[in-house]
Amino acid sequence: MNTTVSCELHLRLVVSSESSLPVPAGLRYDTADPYAVHATFHTG
C-alpha cells in the first residue's frame, strides 16, 4: 500500500534585494517513489 502526503504553501520568488513575487506551490510525496518530492508551481 502506498501512502501519499501533500501540502499547499506560499513561496516568494526573490527578484532582487528589494523585490519579490508570491508563488503559490504544492508539494507531494509518495512512498511508491521514496526519493522524490514533486513540486507544482501555480502561476498565472
PDBQT receptor file of N, H, CA, C and O in Angstrom, charges set to zero:
ATOM      1  N   MET A   1       0.845  -1.183   0.000  1.00  0.00    +0.000 N 
ATOM      2  CA  MET A   1       0.000   0.000   0.000  1.00  0.00    +0.000 C 
ATOM      3  C   MET A   1       0.891   1.247   0.000  1.00  0.00    +0.000 C 
ATOM      4  O   MET A   1       1.823   1.352   0.797  1.00  0.00    +0.000 OA
ATOM      5  N   ASN A   2       0.601   2.172  -0.885  1.00  0.00    +0.000 N 
ATOM      6  H   ASN A   2      -0.156   2.086  -1.533  1.00  0.00    +0.000 HD
ATOM      7  CA  ASN A   2       1.348   3.430  -0.971  1.00  0.00    +0.000 C 
ATOM      8  C   ASN A   2       0.670   4.503  -0.142  1.00  0.00    +0.000 C 
ATOM      9  O   ASN A   2      -0.556   4.554  -0.044  1.00  0.00    +0.000 OA
ATOM     10  N   THR A   3       1.474   5.348   0.444  1.00  0.00    +0.000 N 
ATOM     11  H   THR A   3       2.470   5.308   0.365  1.00  0.00    +0.000 HD
ATOM     12  CA  THR A   3       0.979   6.498   1.191  1.00  0.00    +0.000 C 
ATOM     13  C   THR A   3       1.428   7.758   0.471  1.00  0.00    +0.000 C 
ATOM     14  O   THR A   3       2.576   7.863   0.039  1.00  0.00    +0.000 OA
ATOM     15  N   THR A   4       0.512   8.715   0.346  1.00  0.00    +0.000 N 
ATOM     16  H   THR A   4      -0.420   8.629   0.697  1.00  0.00    +0.000 HD
ATOM     17  CA  THR A   4       0.815   9.995  -0.291  1.00  0.00    +0.000 C 
ATOM     18  C   THR A   4       0.573  11.116   0.710  1.00  0.00    +0.000 C 
ATOM     19  O   THR A   4      -0.432  11.130   1.420  1.00  0.00    +0.000 OA
ATOM     20  N   VAL A   5       1.508  12.051   0.753  1.00  0.00    +0.000 N 
ATOM     21  H   VAL A   5       2.324  12.040   0.176  1.00  0.00    +0.000 HD
ATOM     22  CA  VAL A   5       1.386  13.239   1.594  1.00  0.00    +0.000 C 
ATOM     23  C   VAL A   5       1.513  14.445   0.681  1.00  0.00    +0.000 C 
ATOM     24  O   VAL A   5       2.418  14.507  -0.151  1.00  0.00    +0.000 OA
ATOM     25  N   SER A   6       0.607  15.407   0.835  1.00  0.00    +0.000 N 
ATOM     26  H   SER A   6      -0.128  15.358   1.511  1.00  0.00    +0.000 HD
ATOM     27  CA  SER A   6       0.692  16.614   0.009  1.00  0.00    +0.000 C 
ATOM     28  C   SER A   6       0.361  17.835   0.848  1.00  0.00    +0.000 C 
ATOM     29  O   SER A   6      -0.325  17.748   1.867  1.00  0.00    +0.000 OA
ATOM     30  N   CYS A   7       0.867  18.982   0.393  1.00  0.00    +0.000 N 
ATOM     31  H   CYS A   7       1.424  19.054  -0.434  1.00  0.00    +0.000 HD
ATOM     32  CA  CYS A   7       0.570  20.238   1.074  1.00  0.00    +0.000 C 
ATOM     33  C   CYS A   7       0.662  21.386   0.077  1.00  0.00    +0.000 C 
ATOM     34  O   CYS A   7       1.404  21.323  -0.903  1.00  0.00    +0.000 OA
ATOM     35  N   GLU A   8      -0.091  22.412   0.343  1.00  0.00    +0.000 N 
ATOM     36  H   GLU A   8      -0.694  22.463   1.139  1.00  0.00    +0.000 HD
ATOM     37  CA  GLU A   8      -0.059  23.653  -0.432  1.00  0.00    +0.000 C 
ATOM     38  C   GLU A   8       0.671  24.689   0.411  1.00  0.00    +0.000 C 
ATOM     39  O   GLU A   8       0.479  24.758   1.625  1.00  0.00    +0.000 OA
ATOM     40  N   LEU A   9       1.504  25.489  -0.232  1.00  0.00    +0.000 N 
ATOM     41  H   LEU A   9       1.660  25.432  -1.219  1.00  0.00    +0.000 HD
ATOM     42  CA  LEU A   9       2.239  26.503   0.505  1.00  0.00    +0.000 C 
ATOM     43  C   LEU A   9       2.475  27.729  -0.364  1.00  0.00    +0.000 C 
ATOM     44  O   LEU A   9       2.310  27.682  -1.583  1.00  0.00    +0.000 OA
ATOM     45  N   HIS A  10       2.861  28.817   0.273  1.00  0.00    +0.000 N 
ATOM     46  H   HIS A  10       2.995  28.855   1.263  1.00  0.00    +0.000 HD
ATOM     47  CA  HIS A  10       3.130  30.076  -0.419  1.00  0.00    +0.000 C 
ATOM     48  C   HIS A  10       4.622  30.364  -0.331  1.00  0.00    +0.000 C 
ATOM     49  O   HIS A  10       5.182  30.507   0.756  1.00  0.00    +0.000 OA
ATOM     50  N   LEU A  11       5.253  30.446  -1.500  1.00  0.00    +0.000 N 
ATOM     51  H   LEU A  11       4.798  30.330  -2.383  1.00  0.00    +0.000 HD
ATOM     52  CA  LEU A  11       6.677  30.762  -1.587  1.00  0.00    +0.000 C 
ATOM     53  C   LEU A  11       6.846  32.179  -2.101  1.00  0.00    +0.000 C 
ATOM     54  O   LEU A  11       5.880  32.803  -2.542  1.00  0.00    +0.000 OA
ATOM     55  N   ARG A  12       8.064  32.690  -2.047  1.00  0.00    +0.000 N 
ATOM     56  H   ARG A  12       8.848  32.183  -1.689  1.00  0.00    +0.000 HD
ATOM     57  CA  ARG A  12       8.369  34.007  -2.596  1.00  0.00    +0.000 C 
ATOM     58  C   ARG A  12       9.550  33.853  -3.538  1.00  0.00    +0.000 C 
ATOM     59  O   ARG A  12      10.575  33.279  -3.171  1.00  0.00    +0.000 OA
ATOM     60  N   LEU A  13       9.404  34.367  -4.753  1.00  0.00    +0.000 N 
ATOM     61  H   LEU A  13       8.572  34.834  -5.050  1.00  0.00    +0.000 HD
ATOM     62  CA  LEU A  13      10.484  34.408  -5.734  1.00  0.00    +0.000 C 
ATOM     63  C   LEU A  13      11.216  35.727  -5.547  1.00  0.00    +0.000 C 
ATOM     64  O   LEU A  13      10.648  36.793  -5.781  1.00  0.00    +0.000 OA
ATOM     65  N   VAL A  14      12.461  35.662  -5.133  1.00  0.00    +0.000 N 
ATOM     66  H   VAL A  14      12.924  34.795  -4.943  1.00  0.00    +0.000 HD
ATOM     67  CA  VAL A  14      13.250  36.868  -4.892  1.00  0.00    +0.000 C 
ATOM     68  C   VAL A  14      13.828  37.331  -6.223  1.00  0.00    +0.000 C 
ATOM     69  O   VAL A  14      14.659  36.652  -6.826  1.00  0.00    +0.000 OA
ATOM     70  N   VAL A  15      13.368  38.509  -6.673  1.00  0.00    +0.000 N 
ATOM     71  H   VAL A  15      12.693  39.061  -6.183  1.00  0.00    +0.000 HD
ATOM     72  CA  VAL A  15      13.803  39.078  -7.947  1.00  0.00    +0.000 C 
ATOM     73  C   VAL A  15      15.062  39.918  -7.746  1.00  0.00    +0.000 C 
ATOM     74  O   VAL A  15      15.981  39.877  -8.564  1.00  0.00    +0.000 OA
ATOM     75  N   SER A  16      15.095  40.658  -6.680  1.00  0.00    +0.000 N 
ATOM     76  H   SER A  16      14.349  40.691  -6.015  1.00  0.00    +0.000 HD
ATOM     77  CA  SER A  16      16.266  41.463  -6.322  1.00  0.00    +0.000 C 
ATOM     78  C   SER A  16      16.258  41.628  -4.806  1.00  0.00    +0.000 C 
ATOM     79  O   SER A  16      15.378  41.104  -4.124  1.00  0.00    +0.000 OA
ATOM     80  N   SER A  17      17.221  42.344  -4.293  1.00  0.00    +0.000 N 
ATOM     81  H   SER A  17      17.936  42.770  -4.847  1.00  0.00    +0.000 HD
ATOM     82  CA  SER A  17      17.260  42.540  -2.840  1.00  0.00    +0.000 C 
ATOM     83  C   SER A  17      16.089  43.381  -2.338  1.00  0.00    +0.000 C 
ATOM     84  O   SER A  17      15.790  43.375  -1.144  1.00  0.00    +0.000 OA
ATOM     85  N   GLU A  18      15.425  44.101  -3.238  1.00  0.00    +0.000 N 
ATOM     86  H   GLU A  18      15.668  44.105  -4.208  1.00  0.00    +0.000 HD
ATOM     87  CA  GLU A  18      14.285  44.941  -2.845  1.00  0.00    +0.000 C 
ATOM     88  C   GLU A  18      12.936  44.377  -3.276  1.00  0.00    +0.000 C 
ATOM     89  O   GLU A  18      11.898  44.884  -2.851  1.00  0.00    +0.000 OA
ATOM     90  N   SER A  19      12.926  43.347  -4.103  1.00  0.00    +0.000 N 
ATOM     91  H   SER A  19      13.769  42.935  -4.449  1.00  0.00    +0.000 HD
ATOM     92  CA  SER A  19      11.663  42.917  -4.706  1.00  0.00    +0.000 C 
ATOM     93  C   SER A  19      11.512  41.395  -4.683  1.00  0.00    +0.000 C 
ATOM     94  O   SER A  19      12.473  40.654  -4.890  1.00  0.00    +0.000 OA
ATOM     95  N   SER A  20      10.275  40.951  -4.426  1.00  0.00    +0.000 N 
ATOM     96  H   SER A  20       9.494  41.553  -4.258  1.00  0.00    +0.000 HD
ATOM     97  CA  SER A  20       9.956  39.524  -4.505  1.00  0.00    +0.000 C 
ATOM     98  C   SER A  20       8.513  39.364  -4.971  1.00  0.00    +0.000 C 
ATOM     99  O   SER A  20       7.700  40.279  -4.841  1.00  0.00    +0.000 OA
ATOM    100  N   LEU A  21       8.211  38.195  -5.513  1.00  0.00    +0.000 N 
ATOM    101  H   LEU A  21       8.872  37.452  -5.619  1.00  0.00    +0.000 HD
ATOM    102  CA  LEU A  21       6.877  37.901  -6.036  1.00  0.00    +0.000 C 
ATOM    103  C   LEU A  21       6.312  36.674  -5.327  1.00  0.00    +0.000 C 
ATOM    104  O   LEU A  21       7.051  35.733  -5.038  1.00  0.00    +0.000 OA
ATOM    105  N   PRO A  22       4.992  36.674  -5.041  1.00  0.00    +0.000 N 
ATOM    106  CA  PRO A  22       4.397  35.489  -4.422  1.00  0.00    +0.000 C 
ATOM    107  C   PRO A  22       4.270  34.358  -5.449  1.00  0.00    +0.000 C 
ATOM    108  O   PRO A  22       3.937  34.594  -6.611  1.00  0.00    +0.000 OA
ATOM    109  N   VAL A  23       4.535  33.143  -5.008  1.00  0.00    +0.000 N 
ATOM    110  H   VAL A  23       4.806  32.951  -4.064  1.00  0.00    +0.000 HD
ATOM    111  CA  VAL A  23       4.408  31.969  -5.873  1.00  0.00    +0.000 C 
ATOM    112  C   VAL A  23       3.717  30.861  -5.073  1.00  0.00    +0.000 C 
ATOM    113  O   VAL A  23       4.356  30.201  -4.253  1.00  0.00    +0.000 OA
ATOM    114  N   PRO A  24       2.414  30.652  -5.304  1.00  0.00    +0.000 N 
ATOM    115  CA  PRO A  24       1.755  29.523  -4.648  1.00  0.00    +0.000 C 
ATOM    116  C   PRO A  24       2.293  28.209  -5.230  1.00  0.00    +0.000 C 
ATOM    117  O   PRO A  24       2.566  28.117  -6.427  1.00  0.00    +0.000 OA
ATOM    118  N   ALA A  25       2.438  27.211  -4.380  1.00  0.00    +0.000 N 
ATOM    119  H   ALA A  25       2.216  27.286  -3.408  1.00  0.00    +0.000 HD
ATOM    120  CA  ALA A  25       3.004  25.947  -4.837  1.00  0.00    +0.000 C 
ATOM    121  C   ALA A  25       2.393  24.785  -4.059  1.00  0.00    +0.000 C 
ATOM    122  O   ALA A  25       1.781  24.964  -3.006  1.00  0.00    +0.000 OA
ATOM    123  N   GLY A  26       2.579  23.608  -4.606  1.00  0.00    +0.000 N 
ATOM    124  H   GLY A  26       3.076  23.462  -5.461  1.00  0.00    +0.000 HD
ATOM    125  CA  GLY A  26       2.159  22.387  -3.936  1.00  0.00    +0.000 C 
ATOM    126  C   GLY A  26       3.305  21.392  -3.931  1.00  0.00    +0.000 C 
ATOM    127  O   GLY A  26       4.065  21.302  -4.895  1.00  0.00    +0.000 OA
ATOM    128  N   LEU A  27       3.425  20.645  -2.843  1.00  0.00    +0.000 N 
ATOM    129  H   LEU A  27       2.807  20.718  -2.060  1.00  0.00    +0.000 HD
ATOM    130  CA  LEU A  27       4.422  19.589  -2.741  1.00  0.00    +0.000 C 
ATOM    131  C   LEU A  27       3.699  18.268  -2.517  1.00  0.00    +0.000 C 
ATOM    132  O   LEU A  27       2.699  18.208  -1.803  1.00  0.00    +0.000 OA
ATOM    133  N   ARG A  28       4.222  17.200  -3.143  1.00  0.00    +0.000 N 
ATOM    134  H   ARG A  28       5.035  17.248  -3.724  1.00  0.00    +0.000 HD
ATOM    135  CA  ARG A  28       3.606  15.879  -2.985  1.00  0.00    +0.000 C 
ATOM    136  C   ARG A  28       4.699  14.830  -2.852  1.00  0.00    +0.000 C 
ATOM    137  O   ARG A  28       5.669  14.824  -3.609  1.00  0.00    +0.000 OA
ATOM    138  N   TYR A  29       4.528  13.944  -1.879  1.00  0.00    +0.000 N 
ATOM    139  H   TYR A  29       3.740  13.949  -1.264  1.00  0.00    +0.000 HD
ATOM    140  CA  TYR A  29       5.446  12.832  -1.654  1.00  0.00    +0.000 C 
ATOM    141  C   TYR A  29       4.639  11.545  -1.701  1.00  0.00    +0.000 C 
ATOM    142  O   TYR A  29       3.552  11.467  -1.127  1.00  0.00    +0.000 OA
ATOM    143  N   ASP A  30       5.168  10.537  -2.382  1.00  0.00    +0.000 N 
ATOM    144  H   ASP A  30       6.051  10.600  -2.848  1.00  0.00    +0.000 HD
ATOM    145  CA  ASP A  30       4.507   9.237  -2.487  1.00  0.00    +0.000 C 
ATOM    146  C   ASP A  30       5.521   8.162  -2.128  1.00  0.00    +0.000 C 
ATOM    147  O   ASP A  30       6.633   8.157  -2.657  1.00  0.00    +0.000 OA
ATOM    148  N   THR A  31       5.153   7.257  -1.239  1.00  0.00    +0.000 N 
ATOM    149  H   THR A  31       4.250   7.261  -0.809  1.00  0.00    +0.000 HD
ATOM    150  CA  THR A  31       6.076   6.202  -0.824  1.00  0.00    +0.000 C 
ATOM    151  C   THR A  31       6.418   5.248  -1.965  1.00  0.00    +0.000 C 
ATOM    152  O   THR A  31       7.377   4.485  -1.852  1.00  0.00    +0.000 OA
ATOM    153  N   ALA A  32       5.666   5.273  -3.051  1.00  0.00    +0.000 N 
ATOM    154  H   ALA A  32       4.887   5.893  -3.143  1.00  0.00    +0.000 HD
ATOM    155  CA  ALA A  32       5.998   4.445  -4.211  1.00  0.00    +0.000 C 
ATOM    156  C   ALA A  32       7.312   4.895  -4.847  1.00  0.00    +0.000 C 
ATOM    157  O   ALA A  32       7.997   4.097  -5.486  1.00  0.00    +0.000 OA
ATOM    158  N   ASP A  33       7.664   6.164  -4.675  1.00  0.00    +0.000 N 
ATOM    159  H   ASP A  33       7.107   6.812  -4.156  1.00  0.00    +0.000 HD
ATOM    160  CA  ASP A  33       8.926   6.715  -5.182  1.00  0.00    +0.000 C 
ATOM    161  C   ASP A  33       9.592   7.452  -4.018  1.00  0.00    +0.000 C 
ATOM    162  O   ASP A  33       9.518   8.679  -3.947  1.00  0.00    +0.000 OA
ATOM    163  N   PRO A  34      10.237   6.729  -3.110  1.00  0.00    +0.000 N 
ATOM    164  CA  PRO A  34      10.663   7.312  -1.833  1.00  0.00    +0.000 C 
ATOM    165  C   PRO A  34      11.746   8.380  -1.917  1.00  0.00    +0.000 C 
ATOM    166  O   PRO A  34      11.990   9.078  -0.933  1.00  0.00    +0.000 OA
ATOM    167  N   TYR A  35      12.399   8.525  -3.059  1.00  0.00    +0.000 N 
ATOM    168  H   TYR A  35      12.201   7.958  -3.859  1.00  0.00    +0.000 HD
ATOM    169  CA  TYR A  35      13.464   9.524  -3.181  1.00  0.00    +0.000 C 
ATOM    170  C   TYR A  35      13.010  10.778  -3.918  1.00  0.00    +0.000 C 
ATOM    171  O   TYR A  35      13.834  11.637  -4.231  1.00  0.00    +0.000 OA
ATOM    172  N   ALA A  36      11.719  10.899  -4.200  1.00  0.00    +0.000 N 
ATOM    173  H   ALA A  36      11.049  10.201  -3.946  1.00  0.00    +0.000 HD
ATOM    174  CA  ALA A  36      11.229  12.034  -4.993  1.00  0.00    +0.000 C 
ATOM    175  C   ALA A  36      10.192  12.844  -4.217  1.00  0.00    +0.000 C 
ATOM    176  O   ALA A  36       9.356  12.297  -3.497  1.00  0.00    +0.000 OA
ATOM    177  N   VAL A  37      10.272  14.143  -4.385  1.00  0.00    +0.000 N 
ATOM    178  H   VAL A  37      10.951  14.587  -4.970  1.00  0.00    +0.000 HD
ATOM    179  CA  VAL A  37       9.223  15.065  -3.951  1.00  0.00    +0.000 C 
ATOM    180  C   VAL A  37       8.824  15.848  -5.188  1.00  0.00    +0.000 C 
ATOM    181  O   VAL A  37       9.674  16.453  -5.842  1.00  0.00    +0.000 OA
ATOM    182  N   HIS A  38       7.540  15.843  -5.512  1.00  0.00    +0.000 N 
ATOM    183  H   HIS A  38       6.849  15.352  -4.980  1.00  0.00    +0.000 HD
ATOM    184  CA  HIS A  38       7.044  16.530  -6.702  1.00  0.00    +0.000 C 
ATOM    185  C   HIS A  38       6.566  17.921  -6.306  1.00  0.00    +0.000 C 
ATOM    186  O   HIS A  38       5.782  18.077  -5.370  1.00  0.00    +0.000 OA
ATOM    187  N   ALA A  39       7.045  18.920  -7.023  1.00  0.00    +0.000 N 
ATOM    188  H   ALA A  39       7.682  18.793  -7.783  1.00  0.00    +0.000 HD
ATOM    189  CA  ALA A  39       6.655  20.308  -6.768  1.00  0.00    +0.000 C 
ATOM    190  C   ALA A  39       5.848  20.824  -7.949  1.00  0.00    +0.000 C 
ATOM    191  O   ALA A  39       6.222  20.625  -9.105  1.00  0.00    +0.000 OA
ATOM    192  N   THR A  40       4.735  21.489  -7.646  1.00  0.00    +0.000 N 
ATOM    193  H   THR A  40       4.431  21.651  -6.707  1.00  0.00    +0.000 HD
ATOM    194  CA  THR A  40       3.904  22.134  -8.661  1.00  0.00    +0.000 C 
ATOM    195  C   THR A  40       3.817  23.609  -8.310  1.00  0.00    +0.000 C 
ATOM    196  O   THR A  40       3.427  23.971  -7.200  1.00  0.00    +0.000 OA
ATOM    197  N   PHE A  41       4.185  24.461  -9.268  1.00  0.00    +0.000 N 
ATOM    198  H   PHE A  41       4.501  24.166 -10.170  1.00  0.00    +0.000 HD
ATOM    199  CA  PHE A  41       4.139  25.903  -9.054  1.00  0.00    +0.000 C 
ATOM    200  C   PHE A  41       2.937  26.456  -9.803  1.00  0.00    +0.000 C 
ATOM    201  O   PHE A  41       2.825  26.279 -11.016  1.00  0.00    +0.000 OA
ATOM    202  N   HIS A  42       2.030  27.128  -9.084  1.00  0.00    +0.000 N 
ATOM    203  H   HIS A  42       2.121  27.272  -8.099  1.00  0.00    +0.000 HD
ATOM    204  CA  HIS A  42       0.790  27.656  -9.655  1.00  0.00    +0.000 C 
ATOM    205  C   HIS A  42       1.034  29.096 -10.107  1.00  0.00    +0.000 C 
ATOM    206  O   HIS A  42       1.092  30.009  -9.284  1.00  0.00    +0.000 OA
ATOM    207  N   THR A  43       1.175  29.291 -11.410  1.00  0.00    +0.000 N 
ATOM    208  H   THR A  43       1.128  28.550 -12.079  1.00  0.00    +0.000 HD
ATOM    209  CA  THR A  43       1.426  30.626 -11.954  1.00  0.00    +0.000 C 
ATOM    210  C   THR A  43       0.226  31.083 -12.764  1.00  0.00    +0.000 C 
ATOM    211  O   THR A  43      -0.589  30.272 -13.204  1.00  0.00    +0.000 OA
ATOM    212  N   GLY A  44       0.131  32.375 -12.952  1.00  0.00    +0.000 N 
ATOM    213  H   GLY A  44       0.793  33.033 -12.595  1.00  0.00    +0.000 HD
ATOM    214  CA  GLY A  44      -0.914  32.936 -13.795  1.00  0.00    +0.000 C 
ATOM    215  C   GLY A  44      -2.177  33.034 -13.090  1.00  0.00    +0.000 C 
ATOM    216  O   GLY A  44      -3.168  33.490 -13.659  1.00  0.00    +0.000 OA
TER     217      GLY A  44
